[in-house]
Structure formats: C-alpha cells, structure tokens
Amino acid sequence: MEKEQIREKLASAASMPKDVVLGASVVTILGRNEVSVENYRGIIEYTDTLIRVQTKSGQIRLTGKRLQVEYYTNDEMKITGAVHTLEFIDGRKEN
C-alpha cells in the first residue's frame, strides 16, 4: 500500500483533517475574483495574467486578468483579480 493511502486511512480513522495529516493544499474560491491557497510551498511565477504556486503534490496554476497576490504568509495566500482558470498540475509531470 502506498504511503499516501496509509496516511489517508489514518486521517479518516482518527477523524483528523486531511490537510493536516497529508499536508494537502486547501484552495478556496470565492466567486470569480478571489482565491485563497493554504499549505503551499512557494510562488513559482507571478504576473498579472498568470500565477503558479508550488504545493507538496505539484502546482496550482491560475490564469486571468489583473491577478495579484493580496497577501501571503508562510501558510496562506490570497489572490485577487478576474480569475479565468484554475488548474492542478501533478508534480510528476513536466510543465
């Protein structure tokens, strides 16, 4: 059994949130103009039309217009602007 599956089962059995046990990113989308990302590793690319964020399992890629990082801490960031797409890119694939 894969380590990730074991951790998921442990999280489930212990009634613990998966983001805590697995270090999974939490993405919250509020309408088309605000995205919150928790548990990220860093910002890879940042322009007003593209923001790429590194996570434990890959990348989150946002495209749009007038995108900006409103704030960021070690654990969370808030991105605002006209969001057109949000993609999850597997860490094992080439970009």
N, C-alpha and C positions, 0 to 999 in steps of 0.2 A: 504494500500500500504506500502511496506517495505521501511525503511529509505534510504537504498541504491538506490532503484529505484527512489525515490523522488530526491535524490541528482543528479543522472544521468540525470534526466529530467531537473533539474535546470541548470546543467552544459551545457547541449545541448542548452537550451533556451538562456543562457547568452553567448554562444559561448566561454565558458571557457574550457581549457583542463581538461579532467577527472582526470589526475594525481594530479592536483592542488586541485580540489574540493573534490575528493574522497580519496585523499592520496594514490592512487594506485601506485604500483611499476611500474617502467619503465625498461624493460630489453632490451638491445640492443646487438645483436650477430653479431660480425664481423668475418666472416669465421668460422673456427673450432677452432681458437686459442685465441679468446678474447671475453669476456662477460662483459658488463657494467650493473650495477644494481643501480637504483636510487630509493629513498624513501624506504629504508629498515630500520628495527629496530635494527638488530644486527646479529652477526655471531654466530651460534649455534655449528657448528662443522667445523673443518678445518684440513684436512690432504692433502697430495699431490695427493690423488685419490678421495677425497670427500669433498665438501664444501656445508654446509647447512646454508641458510640465512633466518632469520625470517622477515616476512613482516606483514603488517596490516591484511591481509586476510589469511595468512598461511605461508608456507615455499617455498623457491626455493631450489632445490637440484641439484647440478651439480656433475657429475662423470667424471673421465678422468685420465690422467697421467700428472705428473709434474705440477699439479694445484698450483697456488699461487695467493695470493691477492697482486697485483702490488701496489695498493694504496687504501686508503679509507679515507673518510671524514664523517661528520655527515649525509650527504645526498647521497653520491655516492661511489661506489667501482668499481675497475677494476680487473677482474680475468683473468689470462692468463694460457696457457698450452694447452694440447691436450684434448679438450672437447669432451666427448663421448655422454653424455645425459644431458638434462636439463628438470627437472620435476617441476610442480607446485603442491604442496600438500595443499589441503583445510585445513584451520585452525580448522575445526570441527572434523577432523578425527584423529585417533591415528596414530603415526608413526610406 
